[in-house]
Amino acid sequence: MSTGVELLAPVWTHLTQLQPARAEGIYFYDADGKRYIDFTCGIGVTNTGHCHPRVVRAVQDQAARLIFGQMNIVIPPVTVELAAKLNELTPPAIDRFFFSNSGAEAVEASVKLARAATGRRNIIVFQGSFHGRTHQTMAMTTSKYIYRYQYQPLPGGIFVAPFPYSYYYGWDDDTTTDFCLRQLDMLLHGQTAPDETAAMVIEPVLGEGGYVPAPTRFLQELRALCDRHGILLVLDEVQSGFGRTGRFFGYEHADIVPDIIIMAKGLGSGLPISGIASRADLMARWTPGSHGGTYGGGSAVAAAAASATIDVLREENLVDNAAEMGSFLMEKLKELQAEYPVIGDVRGRGLMVGVEFTGPDGKPDAASAKAVLQNCLERRLLLLVCGTYQNVIRWIPPLIVNRDQLQEALHIFNEALNAAAAA
């Protein structure tokens, strides 16, 4: 009997065949009422949990007043309100906002702004990055070949520097940072001169690349390097933003100020909205009409959801909760690491935590990660893998999660580790 799923394009991969009848908080529910713990969070989207009542109410109220007002024609008041709320969260100098629909669109906007503002063309990204699936952002993405498989040729002017992935190199953070900075210096001398380099684009915590936090000193040295050469520092906060790391934005852990901030995912609690934030002097160099889009900034419903999301994150102290629950989660996962040698590394910031599986030979163990993931799914705990070798299980619970809910998930994870080890 047909379920209609066969009508969907097969280019999508599917973690499960679950078709949720409804969702609430950290849970999905199927048509029979079975409950599933969702620690995928829509890949970092539903930071306020599924169907948060305040977000739902904001969407319903806005839909009754204004659904859409095209930004080139009118200016939706709720979009202005959203910009004002974001302006309270960004550094004082970061006070101009451009909105679009997806993370990839926001990354593209940041590249166009950087090139327009500097008059330069080249962009430096970092190994393991994920910046999107459009042609420009595929050229910037290096976490897995599948994201750019058979789509060559891609846009040029993109150069890749090593990311300070200490566990991969087998070094401490200082040694890794020094090595990656030397390699970056070589790139600037050998491949793209500073005066033709518009921007460096980096995730403060690698997302698809394995949930790897950039060491604080590395980000600080990048800031200083960019300042010396007039290169713009662009922080891709698509997955790490909006409280995920225990700060509103991931770059705050390094006490730096970027030139451009890219945001999406957690901004809208599930409605499609993204944006970039930058300084007024940079935005003033962006020729009017040289960038835009039909829906960017014009979806009043998405803007209302984003505005309500910010209110919920702030007023319900979800950023602090992410920091507290993230520390608890890391502590318990490291206890499991001591018990299961296959867990090579536990790392992360806030509720953006990766568990890397490594074989006895020290090589990535994707098979064990897949087996544990499958055992979790059978017990109705939804997690995802990531990393270039697909050997990292990532924990992305909604920021509303509490200690009891984490304990339940950790108990299932322990059972899954046992089952995988016994197989």
C-alpha positions in Angstrom: 0.0 0.0 0.0 1.4 3.4 -1.0 2.2 5.9 1.8 3.0 8.7 -0.6 6.6 8.8 0.4 7.6 7.5 -3.0 6.4 10.8 -4.4 9.3 12.6 -2.7 12.6 13.1 -4.5 15.0 10.4 -3.6 17.9 12.9 -3.3 16.8 13.4 0.3 18.4 11.0 2.8 16.2 9.9 5.8 17.2 9.1 9.3 13.9 7.4 9.9 10.6 6.8 8.1 8.7 8.4 11.0 5.9 10.7 9.9 5.1 12.7 13.1 1.5 13.3 13.9 2.5 16.1 16.2 5.5 17.4 18.2 5.9 19.2 21.5 9.0 20.2 23.5 11.7 17.7 22.9 9.4 15.0 21.5 7.9 13.7 18.3 4.7 11.6 18.5 3.5 9.3 15.8 -0.1 8.5 14.8 -0.3 5.8 17.5 0.9 8.1 20.2 4.4 6.6 20.5 6.9 9.2 21.8 10.3 9.8 20.3 13.1 11.9 21.9 14.3 14.3 19.3 17.9 15.2 19.9 18.4 16.2 16.3 16.6 19.4 16.8 16.0 19.7 13.1 19.8 19.9 12.8 19.9 22.8 15.3 16.7 24.5 14.3 14.2 24.0 17.1 16.2 25.5 19.8 13.1 26.5 21.7 11.6 23.0 21.3 8.9 21.9 19.1 5.8 24.2 18.9 6.8 26.5 21.7 3.5 28.1 22.7 4.8 31.7 22.4 6.2 31.1 19.0 3.0 29.4 17.8 1.0 32.3 19.2 3.2 34.8 17.4 2.9 33.0 14.1 -0.9 32.8 14.4 -1.3 36.4 15.4 0.9 37.7 12.6 -0.8 35.5 10.0 -4.0 37.2 10.8 -2.5 40.7 10.2 0.1 40.4 7.5 1.7 37.3 6.0 4.0 38.9 3.4 5.2 42.3 2.4 7.9 42.4 -0.2 10.8 44.4 1.1 11.4 46.4 -2.1 7.8 47.6 -2.0 6.9 47.9 1.7 8.7 47.4 5.0 7.0 45.0 7.4 7.0 46.4 10.9 7.8 43.0 12.4 11.0 42.8 10.3 12.1 46.2 11.8 11.2 44.9 15.2 13.4 41.8 14.6 16.3 43.9 13.5 16.0 46.0 16.7 16.0 42.8 18.9 19.0 41.4 17.1 20.8 44.7 17.6 20.5 44.2 21.3 22.4 40.9 21.0 25.2 41.8 18.6 28.2 44.0 19.5 27.5 47.7 19.3 29.3 48.2 16.0 27.3 45.4 14.4 24.1 47.3 13.7 22.9 46.5 10.2 20.9 43.4 9.2 20.0 41.7 5.9 17.4 38.9 6.0 17.0 35.9 3.7 15.5 32.4 3.8 18.2 29.8 4.3 21.7 29.5 5.7 23.2 29.0 2.3 21.6 32.3 1.1 23.0 34.1 4.1 26.5 32.7 3.4 26.1 33.9 -0.2 25.1 37.3 1.0 28.1 37.5 3.3 30.5 36.7 0.4 28.8 39.3 -1.8 29.0 41.9 0.9 32.7 41.1 1.6 33.6 41.4 -2.0 31.6 44.6 -2.5 33.0 46.2 0.7 36.7 45.3 0.1 36.9 45.3 -3.7 38.7 42.0 -3.3 37.6 38.6 -4.7 39.2 35.7 -2.8 37.7 33.8 0.2 39.5 31.6 2.7 37.5 28.8 4.4 38.6 26.0 6.7 38.9 22.2 6.3 35.8 20.5 7.5 33.5 23.4 6.9 29.9 23.3 5.9 28.5 26.5 4.4 25.6 25.3 2.2 24.6 23.5 -1.0 24.3 26.3 -3.6 27.1 26.4 -6.1 28.9 29.2 -4.3 28.5 27.6 -0.9 29.4 24.1 -2.2 32.7 25.6 -3.3 33.2 26.7 0.3 32.1 23.3 1.9 34.8 20.7 2.7 33.3 18.5 5.4 32.2 15.7 3.1 32.7 15.2 -0.7 29.0 14.2 -1.1 27.9 17.8 -0.7 29.8 18.7 -3.9 29.9 15.3 -5.7 29.7 15.5 -9.5 28.8 19.3 -9.4 32.2 20.5 -10.6 33.2 23.0 -11.8 32.3 25.2 -8.9 33.0 28.9 -8.4 36.7 29.8 -8.0 38.5 32.1 -5.7 38.0 29.8 -2.7 41.0 28.7 -0.7 41.1 26.1 2.1 43.2 26.3 5.3 43.5 23.7 8.0 41.0 23.9 10.9 42.5 23.3 14.4 41.0 19.9 14.9 43.2 18.8 17.8 41.9 15.3 18.2 42.4 14.5 14.6 46.0 15.7 14.6 46.7 14.0 18.0 48.1 17.2 19.5 47.0 19.6 22.3 45.2 22.8 21.3 48.3 25.1 21.5 50.3 22.8 19.2 47.4 22.5 16.8 46.8 26.2 16.8 50.4 27.0 16.1 50.5 24.5 13.2 47.3 25.8 11.6 48.4 29.4 11.9 51.7 28.5 10.1 49.7 26.8 7.4 47.4 29.8 7.0 50.5 32.1 6.7 51.8 29.8 4.0 48.5 30.0 2.2 48.6 33.8 2.3 52.2 33.7 0.8 51.6 30.9 -1.7 48.0 31.0 -3.0 46.0 34.1 -2.2 47.8 37.4 -1.3 46.3 39.3 1.6 45.4 42.3 -0.7 43.3 40.0 -2.9 41.6 38.2 0.0 38.2 39.6 0.9 37.3 37.5 3.9 37.9 34.5 6.0 34.8 32.5 6.8 34.8 30.1 9.7 32.4 28.2 12.0 33.3 28.8 15.6 32.3 25.1 16.1 32.5 22.9 13.1 29.0 21.5 12.4 29.0 18.8 9.7 32.8 18.6 10.1 32.5 16.9 13.5 31.3 19.3 16.2 34.8 20.6 16.8 35.1 23.9 18.7 37.8 26.2 17.4 40.3 26.9 20.2 39.9 30.4 21.7 43.5 31.5 20.8 43.0 30.4 17.1 39.9 32.7 16.7 41.7 35.5 18.5 44.8 35.2 16.2 42.5 35.1 13.1 40.9 38.4 14.3 44.4 40.0 14.7 45.5 38.6 11.3 42.5 39.9 9.5 42.9 43.3 11.2 46.6 43.5 10.0 45.6 42.8 6.4 42.2 44.5 6.0 40.6 41.1 5.6 37.0 40.7 6.9 36.4 38.0 9.5 33.1 36.3 8.9 31.6 34.0 11.6 29.2 31.3 10.3 26.8 30.9 13.3 24.2 29.0 11.3 24.4 26.0 13.6 26.2 27.4 16.6 24.0 30.5 17.1 21.0 31.4 19.2 22.2 29.9 22.5 23.4 26.6 21.2 26.9 26.8 22.7 25.9 28.4 26.0 26.4 31.9 24.7 24.1 33.6 22.3 26.7 33.3 19.5 29.6 30.9 19.5 32.2 33.6 18.8 31.5 35.2 22.2 33.6 32.4 23.8 36.7 33.9 22.2 35.8 37.5 23.2 36.2 38.7 19.6 34.0 40.9 17.3 33.5 39.6 13.8 32.9 41.9 10.8 30.0 39.8 9.5 27.8 37.3 11.4 25.9 34.7 9.5 22.7 33.4 11.2 19.9 31.0 10.4 18.5 27.7 11.8 17.8 28.5 15.5 16.7 32.0 14.6 13.2 31.0 13.5 12.3 28.0 15.6 11.4 26.1 12.4 10.3 28.8 10.1 12.6 29.6 7.2 14.6 32.7 8.0 18.2 33.6 7.9 20.3 36.8 7.9 23.6 38.5 8.2 24.7 41.2 10.5 27.5 43.7 9.9 28.7 47.2 10.4 27.1 50.3 8.9 30.3 51.3 7.1 30.5 47.9 5.3 26.8 47.8 4.5 27.1 51.3 3.0 29.4 49.9 0.3 26.8 47.4 -0.9 25.3 49.0 -3.9 21.5 49.2 -3.6 19.8 46.7 -5.9 22.9 44.5 -6.3 21.5 41.9 -3.9 18.1 40.9 -2.7 15.4 38.3 -3.1 11.6 38.0 -3.2 11.1 36.6 0.3 14.1 38.0 2.1 12.8 40.2 4.9 9.3 40.1 3.5 7.9 37.1 5.3 6.2 38.7 8.2 5.3 35.3 9.7 8.9 34.1 9.7 10.0 37.4 11.2 7.4 37.1 13.9 8.6 33.6 14.7 12.1 34.9 15.0 11.2 37.8 17.2 9.3 35.5 19.5 12.2 33.0 19.5 14.6 35.7 20.8 12.1 36.6 23.5 11.8 33.0 24.6 15.6 32.5 24.6 16.1 35.5 26.7 13.2 35.5 29.1 13.3 31.7 29.8 17.1 31.8 30.3 17.6 29.1 27.7 21.1 30.2 26.9 22.1 29.7 30.5 20.3 26.4 30.5 22.3 25.3 27.4 25.5 26.1 29.3 24.4 24.2 32.5 22.9 21.2 30.7 25.8 21.1 28.3 28.2 20.8 31.2 26.1 18.0 32.7 25.9 16.2 29.4 29.6 16.4 28.7 30.4 15.1 32.3 28.1 12.0 31.8 29.4 11.3 28.3 33.0 11.4 29.6 32.0 8.9 32.2 30.8 6.6 29.4 34.0 7.3 27.5 36.0 5.8 30.4 33.8 2.7 30.2 33.8 2.3 26.4 37.2 2.5 24.7 35.5 3.0 21.3 34.7 6.5 22.4 37.8 8.3 21.4 36.7 11.9 22.2 33.9 13.9 23.8 33.9 17.6 23.0 31.7 20.5 22.5 30.3 23.7 23.8 26.9 24.1 25.5 24.4 21.8 23.9 26.5 21.3 20.8 28.4 18.1 21.7 30.2 15.5 19.6 31.1 11.9 20.6 33.8 10.6 18.2 34.2 6.9 17.7 37.7 5.5 17.1 38.9 2.0 16.4 41.8 0.2 18.2 44.0 1.2 15.4 43.3 4.9 16.1 41.4 5.3 12.8 37.8 6.7 12.6 35.2 4.0 13.4 32.1 4.8 11.4 30.7 1.3 11.8 30.5 1.6 15.6 29.0 5.1 15.4 26.3 3.8 12.9 25.6 0.7 15.1 25.1 2.9 18.2 23.0 5.3 16.3 20.7 2.5 15.0 20.4 1.1 18.5 19.3 4.5 19.8 16.7 4.8 17.0 15.3 1.4 17.9 14.8 2.8 21.5 13.2 5.9 20.0 16.1 8.3 20.7 16.9 10.3 17.6 20.5 11.4 17.1 22.6 12.2 14.1 26.1 11.5 12.9 28.5 14.0 11.4 32.2 14.3 10.6 34.1 13.7 7.4 34.3 10.0 8.2 30.7 9.8 9.6 32.1 8.6 13.0 30.8 11.4 15.3 27.5 11.2 17.0 26.2 14.7 17.7 24.0 15.7 20.5 21.7 18.7 19.6 18.8 18.7 22.1 16.5 21.6 22.2 17.7 24.3 24.7 14.6 23.7 26.9 15.9 20.2 27.8 16.2 19.4 31.5 18.4 17.1 33.6 15.8 14.3 33.8 15.3 14.2 30.1 19.1 14.1 29.5 19.4 11.3 32.0 16.8 9.3 30.1 18.6 9.9 26.8 22.0 9.0 28.4 20.5 5.7 29.7 19.3 4.8 26.2 22.7 5.8 24.8 24.4 3.5 27.3 22.1 0.6 26.3 22.9 1.3 22.7 26.6 1.2 23.4 26.2 -2.1 25.2 24.1 -3.6 22.4 26.6 -2.4 19.7 29.6 -3.9 21.7 27.8 -7.2 22.1 26.9 -7.6 18.4 
